[in-house]
Amino acid sequence: MTTKTARRPIGWAAASGIIGAAAFLAAAELVALVVARSASPILAVGSFLIDIVPQPIKEFAISTFGDADKVVLLIGIGVGVVVAAAVAGILQYLRPPLGVAALALAGILSGAATLTRAGATPLSVLPPLVGTVVGILALMLLVNRLRRWRSPRTNTPAEHADTPQPTAERPAAVDRRAFLRASLVTAAAAVVVGAGSRVVNAATSSLAAIREELALPAPRTTVTIPDGASFDIPGLSPLITPNDDFYRVDTALTVPSVDPATWRLRIDGMVDTPVELSFDDLVAMGLDEYAVTLTCVSNEVGGGLVGNAVWLGVPLRDVLRMAGPQAGADMVLSRSVDGYTASTPLSAVTDDGIDAILAVGMNGEPLPFEHGFPVRMVVPGLYGYVSATKWLTQLTVTTFAQDEAYWTPRGYSAEAPIKFSSRIDTPRAGTPIPAGRTPIAGMAWAQTVGIERVEVSIDDGPWQQATLSTPINDDTWVQWFLDWDAPGGTHYIAVRAVNRDGETQIQERAPIAPDGSTGWQRVLVTVR
């Protein structure tokens, strides 16, 4: 008697693991659609990773991928899931039940991540729990079918060839078809159910139509753009940043969906009277326009994480006055619907000279979803991580000694006024320009103080004063330019600003953490 042992089907085992993981995710998405729309395992794990990632990695992701950092994270998680699932399938085939144990561990971890999310309820654990059970059953089914197909078979002895033998085992072709059929059906069901549930979840929670139809009252006061506020120079950033081009940096892996009809803002903590406002209550207080430039603390010297917009909103001081902040309070802890928090000095949002607002509109339309619809904070002069909370839902009047915000324990300062700065928009490093007269142009900002002048140095020569645009106000950036007769060769161009308090922009280079970068931008330009 001779025995023929088939090769170990590692590839098919890996595929079984991947299909099992797909069944896990599909079942979880379906259950999430019914009981807890925000309890998607992939999104929960991604959000958890955002929370725990070290500060240097976070800065690297922002500087490298920009607005696409969350897409890259999701792709990375997807690749990790595929690799881990393949390993689980191989383990289940070679060393059962290690594959089942690996899938169960993934379910436990995703369930734990789901429960860490803001607004999680006991029902939030159901999607990963049901997904784990379905994924394990699918993995066991496929691996068992695979084992039947690829298990060793015994040939009939030659001396009994003429003797009728009972059929002791099914033909290999039958088992192969059974495995492939089960794999295809399970994979197709996972794709249809998973993708369908995710699409339905997004569609039914979509507020695009509501936002489109939302009619905000006309502002009581409007922003006037003065003559000379904008230069028409190719390559120079526009005075008002279009909504689609406005930078986005936040911790939300997916953009929260908040219906204005159900939105509520609670003001509590060290106040005389806790207050709760609806969207209609807020809008009824009266809206005004405010031009304010926002800056992200992750903006490097010469970077693009700065944007200027005309915001529509209500003064924060008026909203807080309704609750009556108590003596001893020095901070407002703002909270987003996704659990993010920011620590803003109470003085910055109650000072009559600072236009800190609760914004509901941006550049002539309701806030875009990515920028905080339906309500966000805008506070001039402070980096966004301590002031610009999007998808706002709560304001707690407290103290810096008692509470800390999201980024404080992650290596950033609790208080972070913007460090005024300047940058060169054109000419750009790496883009050669023709010899002859050409403008050097860019932007400068010193929120709440204003820019007095901008100076440019070429090849370490004397500082030359640039021409400034007329500022909208002290809270917005200004454009600047200097005409240059550019000779052929390579040249270094440096820029610095002076604010209206007479202070010169800090020359020494400093990193982003803990409270913003500093330094003069210096670019190398090639002139043909």
C-alpha positions in Angstrom: 0.0 0.0 0.0 1.4 3.5 -0.9 0.3 6.8 0.6 0.5 10.1 -1.2 0.5 13.2 1.0 -0.7 16.4 -0.6 1.2 19.6 -0.2 0.1 21.8 2.6 -2.3 24.4 1.1 -0.9 27.4 2.9 -2.4 29.8 0.3 -5.9 28.4 0.6 -5.6 28.4 4.4 -4.6 32.1 4.3 -7.5 32.8 2.1 -9.8 31.1 4.5 -8.6 33.3 7.3 -9.1 36.5 5.2 -12.6 35.4 4.3 -13.3 34.6 7.9 -12.2 38.1 8.9 -14.4 39.6 6.2 -17.3 37.7 7.6 -16.4 39.1 11.1 -16.4 42.7 9.8 -19.6 42.2 7.7 -21.6 40.8 10.6 -20.3 43.6 12.9 -21.3 46.3 10.4 -24.7 44.8 10.0 -25.3 44.7 13.8 -23.9 48.2 14.2 -26.4 49.4 11.7 -29.2 48.1 13.9 -28.0 48.7 17.5 -25.0 51.1 17.5 -24.1 53.0 14.3 -20.8 54.2 15.7 -19.6 50.8 16.9 -17.8 49.7 13.7 -14.7 47.7 14.8 -12.4 49.1 12.1 -13.4 52.7 13.0 -13.2 52.1 16.7 -9.7 50.6 16.4 -8.6 53.4 14.2 -9.9 56.0 16.6 -8.3 54.3 19.5 -4.9 54.3 17.6 -5.3 58.0 17.0 -5.7 58.5 20.7 -2.6 56.5 21.8 -0.2 57.3 19.0 2.9 59.1 20.3 3.3 62.8 19.5 6.3 62.4 17.1 4.4 59.9 15.0 1.3 62.1 14.9 3.4 65.1 13.7 5.1 62.9 11.1 1.8 61.7 9.8 0.4 65.3 9.5 3.6 66.7 7.8 3.9 63.7 5.5 0.3 63.0 4.5 -1.5 66.2 5.4 -5.3 65.9 5.1 -4.9 62.3 3.9 -3.4 61.1 7.2 -6.7 59.4 8.2 -7.1 57.7 4.8 -3.5 56.4 5.2 -4.3 55.1 8.7 -7.4 53.3 7.4 -5.4 51.7 4.6 -2.7 50.6 7.1 -5.3 49.1 9.4 -6.8 47.3 6.4 -3.5 45.9 5.4 -2.8 44.8 9.0 -6.2 43.1 9.2 -5.5 41.1 5.9 -2.1 40.0 7.1 -3.3 39.0 10.6 -6.3 37.2 9.1 -4.1 35.3 6.7 -1.9 34.2 9.6 -5.0 33.1 11.6 -6.2 31.0 8.7 -2.8 29.3 8.4 -2.7 28.7 12.2 -6.1 27.2 12.2 -5.1 24.7 9.4 -1.8 23.7 10.9 -2.4 24.1 14.7 -6.1 24.3 15.5 -7.6 26.0 17.4 -4.9 28.7 17.3 -6.6 30.5 14.4 -9.9 30.6 16.3 -8.1 31.9 19.3 -6.5 34.7 17.2 -9.9 35.7 15.8 -11.4 35.7 19.3 -8.5 37.9 20.6 -9.2 40.3 17.7 -12.8 40.4 18.8 -12.0 41.1 22.4 -9.6 43.9 21.4 -12.0 45.5 19.0 -14.8 45.3 21.6 -12.5 47.0 24.1 -11.7 49.7 21.6 -15.3 50.3 20.9 -16.1 50.8 24.5 -13.5 53.5 24.8 -15.3 55.7 22.3 -17.3 58.7 23.3 -21.0 57.9 23.7 -20.4 54.1 23.9 -23.3 52.2 25.5 -23.5 48.5 26.6 -25.0 47.8 23.2 -21.8 49.0 21.6 -20.1 45.7 22.4 -22.7 43.7 20.3 -21.2 44.4 16.8 -17.7 43.1 17.6 -19.2 40.2 19.7 -21.5 39.0 17.0 -18.8 39.6 14.4 -16.4 37.4 16.3 -18.9 34.5 16.5 -19.7 34.7 12.8 -16.0 35.1 11.9 -15.0 32.0 13.9 -17.8 29.9 12.4 -16.8 30.9 8.9 -13.1 30.2 9.6 -13.9 26.8 11.1 -16.2 25.9 8.2 -13.7 26.8 5.5 -10.7 25.2 7.1 -12.7 22.0 7.7 -13.7 21.9 4.1 -10.1 22.6 3.1 -8.8 19.8 5.3 -11.3 17.3 3.7 -10.2 18.4 0.2 -6.4 18.3 0.9 -6.2 15.4 3.3 -4.1 12.3 2.3 -5.9 9.5 0.5 -5.2 5.7 0.4 -4.9 3.9 -2.9 -6.8 0.6 -3.4 -4.3 -2.4 -3.2 -3.5 -3.9 -6.6 -4.3 -7.5 -5.6 -7.9 -6.6 -4.9 -8.3 -4.5 -8.0 -10.9 -6.9 -9.4 -12.8 -7.1 -6.2 -15.6 -4.5 -5.9 -14.8 -2.1 -3.1 -17.2 0.1 -1.1 -16.9 3.8 -1.6 -15.1 4.8 1.6 -14.4 8.4 0.8 -15.7 11.2 -1.5 -13.7 12.0 -4.6 -11.2 14.9 -4.2 -12.9 16.9 -6.9 -16.1 16.9 -4.9 -14.4 18.2 -1.8 -12.5 20.8 -3.8 -15.8 22.1 -5.3 -17.3 22.1 -1.8 -14.5 24.2 -0.4 -14.4 26.7 -3.3 -18.2 27.0 -3.2 -18.2 27.7 0.5 -15.4 30.2 0.1 -17.0 32.1 -2.8 -20.5 32.2 -1.1 -19.0 33.4 2.2 -16.8 36.0 0.6 -19.6 37.3 -1.6 -22.0 37.5 1.4 -19.4 39.3 3.4 -18.8 41.9 0.7 -22.5 42.5 0.0 -23.5 42.6 3.7 -20.5 44.5 4.9 -20.4 47.1 2.1 -24.1 47.4 2.1 -24.4 48.0 5.8 -21.6 50.6 5.7 -23.3 52.4 2.8 -26.7 52.2 4.4 -25.2 53.4 7.7 -23.6 56.4 5.9 -26.7 57.1 3.8 -29.2 57.0 6.6 -27.1 59.2 8.8 -26.2 61.6 6.0 -27.2 65.1 6.7 -26.2 66.5 3.3 -29.7 67.4 2.4 -30.4 68.9 5.8 -27.3 71.1 5.5 -28.1 72.0 2.0 -31.6 73.2 3.0 -30.5 74.9 6.2 -31.2 78.6 5.9 -29.2 80.7 8.3 -30.5 84.1 9.3 -28.8 87.1 7.6 -26.0 88.5 9.7 -26.6 91.7 11.7 -23.1 92.9 10.8 -20.9 91.8 7.9 -17.2 91.8 7.2 -16.0 94.5 4.8 -13.0 93.7 2.6 -11.1 96.9 2.3 -9.5 98.2 -0.9 -6.0 96.9 -1.3 -6.6 93.8 0.8 -5.6 91.3 -1.9 -2.9 91.2 -4.5 -3.2 89.5 -7.9 0.1 87.6 -7.9 0.3 84.1 -9.4 1.2 81.5 -6.7 0.1 83.8 -3.8 -2.5 82.3 -1.4 -5.9 83.9 -1.7 -6.9 86.3 1.1 -10.0 84.2 1.9 -9.3 80.5 1.9 -11.9 78.5 0.0 -13.7 75.9 2.2 -12.5 73.0 0.1 -8.8 74.2 0.5 -9.0 75.0 4.2 -6.7 72.7 6.3 -8.2 70.0 8.4 -6.4 68.5 11.4 -8.5 66.7 14.0 -8.7 63.4 15.8 -12.0 62.2 14.1 -11.3 59.2 11.9 -14.7 59.7 10.2 -16.5 63.0 10.2 -19.2 63.0 12.8 -22.8 63.4 11.7 -24.8 65.8 13.9 -28.3 66.8 13.1 -29.0 70.5 14.0 -32.5 69.5 15.1 -31.2 67.3 17.8 -27.9 69.2 18.6 -27.6 70.5 22.1 -24.9 72.6 23.8 -24.6 72.2 27.6 -22.8 74.8 29.7 -21.9 73.6 33.1 -19.1 73.4 35.7 -18.3 76.4 37.8 -21.4 78.4 36.8 -24.3 79.9 38.6 -26.9 78.3 36.4 -26.2 75.4 34.0 -27.6 76.1 30.6 -28.6 73.9 27.6 -29.2 75.5 24.2 -30.6 74.0 21.0 -29.4 75.1 17.6 -32.4 77.3 17.2 -31.7 78.9 20.6 -28.2 79.7 19.6 -29.1 81.1 16.2 -31.9 83.2 17.7 -29.3 85.1 19.7 -28.3 86.9 16.5 -25.5 86.2 14.1 -22.6 88.4 13.0 -19.7 87.9 10.6 -16.1 87.7 11.8 -12.9 87.4 9.7 -10.4 85.2 11.6 -7.3 83.4 10.5 -6.9 80.0 12.2 -3.5 78.3 12.7 -2.7 74.7 13.6 0.0 74.0 16.2 1.3 71.4 13.8 2.2 74.1 11.2 5.9 74.0 10.5 7.8 77.1 9.5 6.6 78.0 6.0 3.8 75.4 6.3 0.3 75.4 5.0 -1.8 74.6 8.1 -3.1 78.1 8.2 -6.3 79.4 6.7 -8.5 82.5 6.7 -12.3 82.6 6.6 -15.3 84.7 7.2 -17.2 83.0 10.0 -20.8 83.5 11.0 -21.6 83.1 14.6 -22.5 84.2 18.1 -20.0 85.7 20.6 -18.9 83.1 23.2 -19.0 85.7 25.9 -22.7 86.2 25.4 -23.3 82.4 25.6 -21.2 82.1 28.8 -22.8 85.1 30.4 -26.1 83.2 30.4 -24.6 80.6 32.7 -22.6 83.0 34.9 -19.0 81.8 35.3 -18.0 81.8 39.0 -15.0 83.4 40.6 -11.9 81.3 40.6 -12.6 79.7 37.2 -9.9 80.3 34.6 -10.6 77.7 31.8 -13.3 76.5 29.6 -13.1 72.8 28.7 -14.9 72.4 25.4 -16.0 68.9 24.2 -16.8 67.5 20.8 -19.4 64.8 20.1 -16.5 62.4 19.4 -15.0 63.0 22.9 -12.2 65.4 21.9 -11.6 68.2 24.4 -9.7 71.5 24.3 -8.6 73.8 27.2 -9.3 77.5 26.5 -8.4 80.3 28.9 -11.7 81.8 30.2 -10.3 85.3 29.7 -9.9 84.6 25.9 -13.6 83.8 25.5 -15.0 86.5 27.8 -12.8 89.5 26.8 -14.9 92.1 25.0 -11.9 92.9 22.8 -11.5 89.3 21.4 -14.0 88.0 18.9 -14.3 84.4 20.2 -17.4 82.9 18.7 -19.5 79.8 18.3 -19.5 79.6 14.5 -22.4 78.1 12.4 -21.3 79.4 9.0 -18.1 79.6 7.0 -17.5 81.8 3.9 -21.2 82.3 3.1 -22.6 78.8 3.8 -23.3 76.6 6.8 -20.2 75.0 8.3 -18.9 72.1 6.1 -19.1 68.8 7.8 -15.3 68.5 7.9 -15.1 71.8 9.7 -17.6 71.2 12.5 -21.2 71.3 11.3 -23.4 72.4 12.9 -21.4 74.4 15.5 -17.7 74.9 16.3 -15.5 77.3 18.2 -13.4 80.0 16.7 -11.0 81.9 19.0 -8.6 84.4 17.5 -5.0 84.2 18.7 -4.9 80.7 20.0 -3.8 77.5 18.3 -6.6 75.3 17.2 -5.9 72.5 19.6 -6.8 74.7 22.6 -9.6 76.6 21.0 -11.1 75.5 17.7 -13.3 72.5 18.9 -15.5 71.2 16.1 -18.8 69.4 16.4 -19.1 71.2 19.8 -21.5 69.8 22.4 -20.4 70.9 25.8 -18.6 73.8 27.6 -17.4 73.2 31.1 -16.2 76.2 33.1 -13.4 74.9 35.3 -9.7 75.5 36.1 -6.4 74.5 34.6 -5.5 73.0 37.9 -8.6 70.7 38.0 -9.0 69.6 34.4 -6.8 68.9 31.4 -7.7 68.6 27.7 -7.0 65.9 25.1 -3.5 67.0 24.0 -2.1 68.2 27.4 -1.0 64.7 28.6 0.3 64.0 25.1 3.1 66.5 25.2 1.5 69.8 24.4 1.0 72.9 26.5 -2.3 73.6 28.2 -2.2 77.2 27.0 -1.0 78.0 23.5 -1.2 81.5 22.0 -0.2 81.6 18.3 3.3 82.6 17.6 3.2 85.2 14.8 4.9 84.2 11.6 5.4 84.7 7.9 6.0 82.5 4.9 7.0 82.7 1.2 4.4 81.4 -1.3 6.3 82.3 -4.5 8.8 81.6 -5.8 8.9 78.1 -4.5 11.9 75.9 -3.8 12.4 73.3 -6.6 10.5 75.4 -9.2 13.0 77.3 -11.4 12.0 80.8 -12.5 13.2 82.9 -15.4 15.7 85.7 -14.8 14.4 89.2 -14.7 11.8 91.1 -12.6 9.7 88.8 -10.5 7.7 89.2 -7.3 8.6 87.5 -4.0 5.3 87.2 -2.2 3.7 85.4 0.7 1.6 85.7 3.8 2.1 86.9 7.4 -0.1 86.7 10.5 -0.1 87.9 14.1 -3.7 87.3 15.3 -5.1 89.9 17.8 -2.1 92.1 17.3 -1.6 92.6 13.6 1.4 92.8 11.3 3.4 96.0 11.1 5.8 95.1 8.3 7.4 92.2 6.5 11.1 92.1 5.5 12.9 90.1 3.0 16.6 89.2 2.7 18.2 87.8 -0.5 21.5 85.9 -0.2 22.0 87.1 3.4 21.9 90.7 2.2 20.3 93.6 3.9 16.6 93.3 4.9 14.3 95.0 2.5 10.8 96.1 3.5 8.0 94.4 1.5 4.7 96.0 0.5 1.8 94.9 2.7 -1.8 94.4 1.7 -4.5 96.3 3.6 -5.5 94.1 6.6 -9.1 93.2 7.1 -8.4 93.4 10.8 -5.8 92.3 13.3 -7.2 88.8 13.5 -6.5 88.0 9.8 -3.3 87.4 7.9 -2.0 89.8 5.3 -0.4 89.4 1.9 3.0 90.9 1.1 5.3 91.2 -1.9 8.7 92.5 -2.9 9.7 93.0 -6.6 13.0 91.4 -7.3 15.3 91.7 -10.3 16.4 88.1 -10.2 19.8 87.3 -11.7 20.7 83.8 -12.9 21.9 81.2 -10.5 20.8 79.9 -7.1 19.7 82.3 -4.4 18.6 82.1 -0.8 15.5 84.1 0.2 14.5 84.7 3.8 11.5 86.4 5.3 10.6 87.7 8.8 7.7 89.8 10.2 7.4 92.5 12.8 4.1 92.8 14.7 2.3 96.0 15.7 3.8 95.7 19.2 7.2 96.2 17.6 8.3 92.6 18.2 10.3 90.8 15.5 9.5 87.2 14.6 11.6 84.7 16.5 14.6 83.6 14.5 15.6 80.5 16.4 14.2 77.3 15.2 11.9 75.5 17.6 9.9 72.2 17.0 6.1 72.0 16.9 5.7 70.6 20.4 5.0 71.7 23.0 3.5 75.0 21.8 4.2 75.7 18.2 7.2 76.1 15.9 9.4 79.2 15.4 12.0 80.3 12.9 12.5 82.4 9.8 11.7 80.6 6.6 14.6 80.4 4.2 14.2 78.9 0.7 16.6 78.1 -2.1 15.5 79.4 -5.5 16.9 78.6 -8.9 16.8 81.3 -11.5 17.3 80.2 -15.1 
